[in-house]
Amino acid sequence: MASTVEKITITLPDGSTEVHQAGETVRETLSSCCGEALASAVAARVNGQMVDLSRPVLEDASVGLVDISSPEGLGVLRHSISHIMAQAVQDIFKGVKVTIGP
């Protein structure tokens, strides 16, 4: 017996809807409508929750992009850069411990 692929409804940033396969990533679901905008996106919002673009969408959802030039996008960029900097410091100075702080 063939397995059925679950279909979900995605509400796009412009309010229109599309039917997609459950399990597609946010990037895949938005590629048809937001191709150019994806180039400057650093994250997305799925049902209001900020997620990575590689997050699978498993149920009906409202999906939108977080652009790098937005205040939220800048926060994502700064957070990611802090991880890269911490890794570089640990690579250069063996035995260094990183902490949490502003």
N, CA, C and O atoms as a GROMACS GRO file, in nm:
protein
  408
    1MET      N    1   0.083  -0.117   0.000
    1MET     CA    2   0.000   0.000   0.000
    1MET      C    3   0.089   0.125   0.000
    1MET      O    4   0.180   0.135   0.081
    2ALA      N    5   0.063   0.219  -0.089
    2ALA     CA    6   0.142   0.340  -0.100
    2ALA      C    7   0.109   0.434   0.016
    2ALA      O    8  -0.006   0.446   0.057
    3SER      N    9   0.213   0.499   0.068
    3SER     CA   10   0.189   0.594   0.176
    3SER      C   11   0.140   0.726   0.117
    3SER      O   12   0.177   0.764   0.006
    4THR      N   13   0.056   0.793   0.192
    4THR     CA   14   0.006   0.922   0.146
    4THR      C   15   0.090   1.033   0.204
    4THR      O   16   0.136   1.025   0.318
    5VAL      N   17   0.110   1.135   0.125
    5VAL     CA   18   0.188   1.249   0.169
    5VAL      C   19   0.090   1.352   0.225
    5VAL      O   20  -0.004   1.394   0.157
    6GLU      N   21   0.114   1.391   0.348
    6GLU     CA   22   0.025   1.489   0.410
    6GLU      C   23   0.045   1.626   0.347
    6GLU      O   24   0.158   1.671   0.328
    7LYS      N   25  -0.065   1.690   0.315
    7LYS     CA   26  -0.062   1.824   0.259
    7LYS      C   27  -0.100   1.924   0.367
    7LYS      O   28  -0.186   1.896   0.451
    8ILE      N   29  -0.035   2.039   0.366
    8ILE     CA   30  -0.065   2.146   0.461
    8ILE      C   31  -0.088   2.275   0.385
    8ILE      O   32  -0.046   2.290   0.270
    9THR      N   33  -0.156   2.368   0.449
    9THR     CA   34  -0.183   2.498   0.389
    9THR      C   35  -0.091   2.602   0.453
    9THR      O   36  -0.087   2.617   0.575
   10ILE      N   37  -0.018   2.672   0.368
   10ILE     CA   38   0.073   2.777   0.412
   10ILE      C   39   0.012   2.912   0.377
   10ILE      O   40  -0.024   2.936   0.262
   11THR      N   41   0.001   2.999   0.476
   11THR     CA   42  -0.041   3.136   0.451
   11THR      C   43   0.085   3.219   0.432
   11THR      O   44   0.170   3.227   0.522
   12LEU      N   45   0.096   3.279   0.316
   12LEU     CA   46   0.216   3.354   0.276
   12LEU      C   47   0.211   3.497   0.330
   12LEU      O   48   0.107   3.542   0.377
   13PRO      N   49   0.324   3.567   0.325
   13PRO     CA   50   0.329   3.704   0.379
   13PRO      C   51   0.224   3.799   0.318
   13PRO      O   52   0.180   3.891   0.386
   14ASP      N   53   0.186   3.777   0.193
   14ASP     CA   54   0.086   3.865   0.130
   14ASP      C   55  -0.058   3.825   0.162
   14ASP      O   56  -0.151   3.888   0.113
   15GLY      N   57  -0.077   3.721   0.244
   15GLY     CA   58  -0.209   3.676   0.283
   15GLY      C   59  -0.266   3.565   0.197
   15GLY      O   60  -0.367   3.505   0.234
   16SER      N   61  -0.204   3.537   0.083
   16SER     CA   62  -0.251   3.428  -0.001
   16SER      C   63  -0.210   3.294   0.061
   16SER      O   64  -0.127   3.290   0.152
   17THR      N   65  -0.268   3.186   0.010
   17THR     CA   66  -0.235   3.054   0.063
   17THR      C   67  -0.187   2.962  -0.048
   17THR      O   68  -0.223   2.978  -0.164
   18GLU      N   69  -0.106   2.867  -0.010
   18GLU     CA   70  -0.058   2.763  -0.101
   18GLU      C   71  -0.061   2.631  -0.026
   18GLU      O   72  -0.047   2.626   0.096
   19VAL      N   73  -0.081   2.523  -0.102
   19VAL     CA   74  -0.077   2.389  -0.044
   19VAL      C   75   0.063   2.332  -0.068
   19VAL      O   76   0.115   2.337  -0.179
   20HIS      N   77   0.122   2.279   0.039
   20HIS     CA   78   0.257   2.222   0.033
   20HIS      C   79   0.258   2.086   0.100
   20HIS      O   80   0.163   2.048   0.169
   21GLN      N   81   0.367   2.015   0.079
   21GLN     CA   82   0.390   1.888   0.147
   21GLN      C   83   0.435   1.915   0.290
   21GLN      O   84   0.522   2.000   0.311
   22ALA      N   85   0.379   1.847   0.386
   22ALA     CA   86   0.427   1.858   0.524
   22ALA      C   87   0.572   1.815   0.527
   22ALA      O   88   0.610   1.716   0.463
   23GLY      N   89   0.654   1.888   0.602
   23GLY     CA   90   0.795   1.853   0.614
   23GLY      C   91   0.887   1.936   0.527
   23GLY      O   92   1.009   1.932   0.544
   24GLU      N   93   0.831   2.011   0.432
   24GLU     CA   94   0.916   2.102   0.355
   24GLU      C   95   0.972   2.207   0.450
   24GLU      O   96   0.908   2.242   0.550
   25THR      N   97   1.089   2.258   0.419
   25THR     CA   98   1.148   2.361   0.503
   25THR      C   99   1.080   2.495   0.476
   25THR      O  100   1.012   2.512   0.376
   26VAL      N  101   1.100   2.588   0.568
   26VAL     CA  102   1.047   2.723   0.549
   26VAL      C  103   1.100   2.779   0.417
   26VAL      O  104   1.024   2.837   0.340
   27ARG      N  105   1.229   2.762   0.392
   27ARG     CA  106   1.289   2.812   0.267
   27ARG      C  107   1.217   2.753   0.146
   27ARG      O  108   1.185   2.826   0.051
   28GLU      N  109   1.191   2.624   0.147
   28GLU     CA  110   1.122   2.558   0.034
   28GLU      C  111   0.980   2.612   0.017
   28GLU      O  112   0.935   2.634  -0.096
   29THR      N  113   0.910   2.632   0.128
   29THR     CA  114   0.772   2.679   0.117
   29THR      C  115   0.764   2.822   0.065
   29THR      O  116   0.666   2.858   0.000
   30LEU      N  117   0.865   2.902   0.092
   30LEU     CA  118   0.861   3.042   0.049
   30LEU      C  119   0.934   3.068  -0.082
   30LEU      O  120   0.928   3.179  -0.135
   31SER      N  121   1.002   2.970  -0.135
   31SER     CA  122   1.084   2.992  -0.255
   31SER      C  123   1.000   3.032  -0.376
   31SER      O  124   1.047   3.108  -0.460
   32SER      N  125   0.878   2.982  -0.388
   32SER     CA  126   0.797   3.014  -0.506
   32SER      C  127   0.743   3.157  -0.504
   32SER      O  128   0.725   3.217  -0.610
   33CYS      N  129   0.718   3.211  -0.386
   33CYS     CA  130   0.659   3.344  -0.379
   33CYS      C  131   0.759   3.452  -0.341
   33CYS      O  132   0.739   3.569  -0.373
   34CYS      N  133   0.865   3.415  -0.273
   34CYS     CA  134   0.955   3.515  -0.214
   34CYS      C  135   1.099   3.492  -0.254
   34CYS      O  136   1.190   3.521  -0.175
   35GLY      N  137   1.123   3.442  -0.373
   35GLY     CA  138   1.258   3.406  -0.415
   35GLY      C  139   1.362   3.513  -0.392
   35GLY      O  140   1.467   3.486  -0.333
   36GLU      N  141   1.335   3.636  -0.437
   36GLU     CA  142   1.433   3.744  -0.421
   36GLU      C  143   1.448   3.784  -0.274
   36GLU      O  144   1.559   3.813  -0.229
   37ALA      N  145   1.338   3.785  -0.200
   37ALA     CA  146   1.343   3.823  -0.059
   37ALA      C  147   1.421   3.721   0.024
   37ALA      O  148   1.477   3.756   0.128
   38LEU      N  149   1.426   3.596  -0.020
   38LEU     CA  150   1.501   3.493   0.053
   38LEU      C  151   1.650   3.525   0.057
   38LEU      O  152   1.720   3.484   0.150
   39ALA      N  153   1.699   3.597  -0.043
   39ALA     CA  154   1.842   3.627  -0.050
   39ALA      C  155   1.889   3.708   0.070
   39ALA      O  156   2.004   3.695   0.113
   40SER      N  157   1.803   3.792   0.126
   40SER     CA  158   1.843   3.874   0.239
   40SER      C  159   1.772   3.833   0.369
   40SER      O  160   1.774   3.908   0.467
   41ALA      N  161   1.711   3.716   0.370
   41ALA     CA  162   1.643   3.667   0.490
   41ALA      C  163   1.742   3.590   0.578
   41ALA      O  164   1.823   3.512   0.528
   42VAL      N  165   1.734   3.613   0.709
   42VAL     CA  166   1.821   3.541   0.803
   42VAL      C  167   1.742   3.447   0.893
   42VAL      O  168   1.800   3.365   0.964
   43ALA      N  169   1.611   3.460   0.891
   43ALA     CA  170   1.524   3.375   0.972
   43ALA      C  171   1.382   3.389   0.917
   43ALA      O  172   1.359   3.456   0.817
   44ALA      N  173   1.289   3.324   0.985
   44ALA     CA  174   1.149   3.333   0.945
   44ALA      C  175   1.063   3.330   1.070
   44ALA      O  176   1.109   3.297   1.179
   45ARG      N  177   0.937   3.364   1.051
   45ARG     CA  178   0.838   3.349   1.158
   45ARG      C  179   0.735   3.248   1.110
   45ARG      O  180   0.677   3.262   1.002
   46VAL      N  181   0.712   3.146   1.191
   46VAL     CA  182   0.610   3.046   1.164
   46VAL      C  183   0.509   3.057   1.277
   46VAL      O  184   0.540   3.030   1.393
   47ASN      N  185   0.387   3.096   1.242
   47ASN     CA  186   0.283   3.119   1.343
   47ASN      C  187   0.333   3.211   1.454
   47ASN      O  188   0.303   3.190   1.571
   48GLY      N  189   0.409   3.314   1.415
   48GLY     CA  190   0.458   3.413   1.510
   48GLY      C  191   0.586   3.379   1.581
   48GLY      O  192   0.643   3.465   1.650
   49GLN      N  193   0.635   3.256   1.568
   49GLN     CA  194   0.758   3.214   1.638
   49GLN      C  195   0.876   3.223   1.543
   49GLN      O  196   0.869   3.172   1.431
   50MET      N  197   0.985   3.288   1.586
   50MET     CA  198   1.103   3.298   1.502
   50MET      C  199   1.173   3.163   1.494
   50MET      O  200   1.197   3.097   1.595
   51VAL      N  201   1.205   3.123   1.369
   51VAL     CA  202   1.269   2.994   1.344
   51VAL      C  203   1.375   3.009   1.236
   51VAL      O  204   1.380   3.110   1.165
   52ASP      N  205   1.459   2.910   1.224
   52ASP     CA  206   1.559   2.902   1.118
   52ASP      C  207   1.491   2.870   0.986
   52ASP      O  208   1.385   2.806   0.984
   53LEU      N  209   1.551   2.913   0.875
   53LEU     CA  210   1.493   2.887   0.743
   53LEU      C  211   1.494   2.739   0.707
   53LEU      O  212   1.422   2.698   0.616
   54SER      N  213   1.574   2.659   0.776
   54SER     CA  214   1.579   2.516   0.746
   54SER      C  215   1.480   2.436   0.831
   54SER      O  216   1.477   2.313   0.822
   55ARG      N  217   1.400   2.502   0.911
   55ARG     CA  218   1.301   2.434   0.996
   55ARG      C  219   1.190   2.374   0.910
   55ARG      O  220   1.134   2.444   0.826
   56PRO      N  221   1.158   2.247   0.929
   56PRO     CA  222   1.046   2.187   0.855
   56PRO      C  223   0.913   2.242   0.906
   56PRO      O  224   0.896   2.267   1.026
   57VAL      N  225   0.821   2.261   0.815
   57VAL     CA  226   0.685   2.304   0.851
   57VAL      C  227   0.598   2.179   0.846
   57VAL      O  228   0.584   2.117   0.740
   58LEU      N  229   0.541   2.141   0.959
   58LEU     CA  230   0.471   2.014   0.971
   58LEU      C  231   0.319   2.026   0.973
   58LEU      O  232   0.248   1.926   0.962
   59GLU      N  233   0.269   2.148   0.988
   59GLU     CA  234   0.124   2.168   0.997
   59GLU      C  235   0.087   2.300   0.931
   59GLU      O  236   0.174   2.380   0.898
   60ASP      N  237  -0.042   2.322   0.912
   60ASP     CA  238  -0.088   2.447   0.855
   60ASP      C  239  -0.025   2.562   0.933
   60ASP      O  240  -0.019   2.559   1.055
   61ALA      N  241   0.023   2.664   0.859
   61ALA     CA  242   0.095   2.771   0.926
   61ALA      C  243   0.093   2.899   0.846
   61ALA      O  244   0.074   2.900   0.724
   62SER      N  245   0.112   3.008   0.919
   62SER     CA  246   0.136   3.138   0.859
   62SER      C  247   0.286   3.160   0.864
   62SER      O  248   0.347   3.150   0.971
   63VAL      N  249   0.347   3.190   0.749
   63VAL     CA  250   0.492   3.196   0.740
   63VAL      C  251   0.535   3.330   0.681
   63VAL      O  252   0.476   3.377   0.584
   64GLY      N  253   0.638   3.390   0.739
   64GLY     CA  254   0.694   3.515   0.688
   64GLY      C  255   0.844   3.520   0.709
   64GLY      O  256   0.898   3.444   0.790
   65LEU      N  257   0.911   3.607   0.638
   65LEU     CA  258   1.056   3.618   0.644
   65LEU      C  259   1.100   3.727   0.741
   65LEU      O  260   1.028   3.824   0.765
   66VAL      N  261   1.220   3.709   0.797
   66VAL     CA  262   1.285   3.811   0.878
   66VAL      C  263   1.406   3.857   0.797
   66VAL      O  264   1.502   3.781   0.779
   67ASP      N  265   1.401   3.981   0.748
   67ASP     CA  266   1.508   4.034   0.664
   67ASP      C  267   1.624   4.081   0.750
   67ASP      O  268   1.606   4.130   0.861
   68ILE      N  269   1.744   4.066   0.697
   68ILE     CA  270   1.865   4.103   0.770
   68ILE      C  271   1.867   4.252   0.804
   68ILE      O  272   1.931   4.291   0.902
   69SER      N  273   1.800   4.335   0.726
   69SER     CA  274   1.802   4.479   0.751
   69SER      C  275   1.700   4.523   0.857
   69SER      O  276   1.698   4.640   0.896
   70SER      N  277   1.616   4.431   0.903
   70SER     CA  278   1.517   4.466   1.007
   70SER      C  279   1.584   4.460   1.144
   70SER      O  280   1.689   4.398   1.159
   71PRO      N  281   1.525   4.524   1.244
   71PRO     CA  282   1.581   4.513   1.380
   71PRO      C  283   1.593   4.368   1.427
   71PRO      O  284   1.693   4.331   1.490
   72GLU      N  285   1.493   4.285   1.398
   72GLU     CA  286   1.500   4.143   1.436
   72GLU      C  287   1.612   4.072   1.361
   72GLU      O  288   1.686   3.992   1.419
   73GLY      N  289   1.625   4.102   1.232
   73GLY     CA  290   1.730   4.040   1.151
   73GLY      C  291   1.869   4.077   1.200
   73GLY      O  292   1.959   3.993   1.203
   74LEU      N  293   1.885   4.203   1.238
   74LEU     CA  294   2.014   4.247   1.292
   74LEU      C  295   2.046   4.172   1.421
   74LEU      O  296   2.161   4.138   1.446
   75GLY      N  297   1.943   4.148   1.504
   75GLY     CA  298   1.964   4.071   1.626
   75GLY      C  299   2.009   3.928   1.598
   75GLY      O  300   2.097   3.876   1.666
   76VAL      N  301   1.949   3.866   1.496
   76VAL     CA  302   1.989   3.730   1.456
   76VAL      C  303   2.134   3.731   1.408
   76VAL      O  304   2.213   3.645   1.445
   77LEU      N  305   2.169   3.829   1.325
   77LEU     CA  306   2.306   3.840   1.274
   77LEU      C  307   2.405   3.857   1.388
   77LEU      O  308   2.508   3.789   1.392
   78ARG      N  309   2.376   3.946   1.481
   78ARG     CA  310   2.467   3.969   1.594
   78ARG      C  311   2.482   3.844   1.680
   78ARG      O  312   2.592   3.813   1.725
   79HIS      N  313   2.374   3.772   1.701
   79HIS     CA  314   2.380   3.649   1.781
   79HIS      C  315   2.469   3.545   1.712
   79HIS      O  316   2.553   3.482   1.776
   80SER      N  317   2.450   3.528   1.582
   80SER     CA  318   2.530   3.431   1.507
   80SER      C  319   2.678   3.469   1.507
   80SER      O  320   2.764   3.383   1.523
   81ILE      N  321   2.706   3.597   1.489
   81ILE     CA  322   2.845   3.643   1.487
   81ILE      C  323   2.911   3.621   1.622
   81ILE      O  324   3.030   3.590   1.628
   82SER      N  325   2.836   3.637   1.732
   82SER     CA  326   2.896   3.615   1.864
   82SER      C  327   2.940   3.470   1.881
   82SER      O  328   3.042   3.444   1.944
   83HIS      N  329   2.863   3.375   1.823
   83HIS     CA  330   2.904   3.234   1.828
   83HIS      C  331   3.031   3.211   1.746
   83HIS      O  332   3.120   3.138   1.789
   84ILE      N  333   3.038   3.272   1.630
   84ILE     CA  334   3.157   3.257   1.545
   84ILE      C  335   3.279   3.316   1.615
   84ILE      O  336   3.387   3.255   1.614
   85MET      N  337   3.263   3.434   1.675
   85MET     CA  338   3.374   3.497   1.745
   85MET      C  339   3.421   3.411   1.863
   85MET      O  340   3.541   3.395   1.884
   86ALA      N  341   3.327   3.356   1.939
   86ALA     CA  342   3.363   3.271   2.052
   86ALA      C  343   3.442   3.149   2.007
   86ALA      O  344   3.539   3.109   2.071
   87GLN      N  345   3.400   3.089   1.895
   87GLN     CA  346   3.471   2.972   1.843
   87GLN      C  347   3.612   3.011   1.799
   87GLN      O  348   3.707   2.936   1.822
   88ALA      N  349   3.625   3.127   1.735
   88ALA     CA  350   3.757   3.173   1.690
   88ALA      C  351   3.849   3.198   1.810
   88ALA      O  352   3.967   3.160   1.805
   89VAL      N  353   3.798   3.259   1.915
   89VAL     CA  354   3.879   3.284   2.034
   89VAL      C  355   3.923   3.152   2.097
   89VAL      O  356   4.037   3.139   2.140
   90GLN      N  357   3.834   3.054   2.102
   90GLN     CA  358   3.871   2.923   2.157
   90GLN      C  359   3.974   2.854   2.070
   90GLN      O  360   4.062   2.784   2.122
   91ASP      N  361   3.966   2.870   1.939
   91ASP     CA  362   4.064   2.809   1.850
   91ASP      C  363   4.202   2.873   1.865
   91ASP      O  364   4.303   2.804   1.857
   92ILE      N  365   4.205   3.003   1.886
   92ILE     CA  366   4.332   3.076   1.896
   92ILE      C  367   4.395   3.057   2.034
   92ILE      O  368   4.515   3.036   2.045
   93PHE      N  369   4.314   3.066   2.138
   93PHE     CA  370   4.363   3.058   2.275
   93PHE      C  371   4.313   2.929   2.340
   93PHE      O  372   4.204   2.925   2.398
   94LYS      N  373   4.392   2.825   2.328
   94LYS     CA  374   4.354   2.693   2.381
   94LYS      C  375   4.321   2.700   2.530
   94LYS      O  376   4.394   2.763   2.608
   95GLY      N  377   4.213   2.635   2.569
   95GLY     CA  378   4.173   2.629   2.709
   95GLY      C  379   4.084   2.743   2.754
   95GLY      O  380   4.037   2.743   2.868
   96VAL      N  381   4.058   2.840   2.666
   96VAL     CA  382   3.970   2.953   2.702
   96VAL      C  383   3.828   2.903   2.717
   96VAL      O  384   3.782   2.821   2.638
   97LYS      N  385   3.759   2.953   2.819
   97LYS     CA  386   3.618   2.921   2.841
   97LYS      C  387   3.535   3.043   2.804
   97LYS      O  388   3.573   3.156   2.835
   98VAL      N  389   3.424   3.019   2.739
   98VAL     CA  390   3.335   3.130   2.702
   98VAL      C  391   3.222   3.135   2.804
   98VAL      O  392   3.180   3.032   2.857
   99THR      N  393   3.173   3.255   2.832
   99THR     CA  394   3.063   3.271   2.927
   99THR      C  395   2.947   3.341   2.858
   99THR      O  396   2.956   3.382   2.742
  100ILE      N  397   2.839   3.353   2.931
  100ILE     CA  398   2.721   3.422   2.881
  100ILE      C  399   2.723   3.562   2.938
  100ILE      O  400   2.748   3.581   3.057
  101GLY      N  401   2.696   3.659   2.855
  101GLY     CA  402   2.690   3.796   2.904
  101GLY      C  403   2.669   3.892   2.790
  101GLY      O  404   2.674   3.854   2.673
  102PRO      N  405   2.646   4.018   2.825
  102PRO     CA  406   2.623   4.118   2.720
  102PRO      C  407   2.750   4.151   2.644
  102PRO      O  408   2.748   4.233   2.553
   0.00000   0.00000   0.00000
